[in-house]
Amino acid sequence: MSIYTLIILLIGIGILVYSLVYTLFIGKERKAVKGDIDAELPDNVQKHAYIRNPIFLTYAICFGILLVMITYFALTWTW
């Protein structure tokens, strides 16, 4: 395994651990709130509903990385 692969693997694991801890923290916070009423969304999120949505951000980042990889391999691949 090359050093670059190892670095990317460690970054990915770090992101996964951070996401898990953050999700557990938010889950515990939500359990502490009593009642069935949802909290209001902040004004910035309401104004930019699509830009601030993490699902859309994930898809945009994924497709951006995919396009960069396709371009890179298309230009460097020896046929």
Secondary structure, DSSP 4 states (H G I P E B T S, - for coil): --HHHHHHHHHHHHHHHHHHHHHHHHHHHHHHS-SSPPPPPPHHHHHTTTTS-HHHHHHHHHHHHHHHHHHHHHHH---
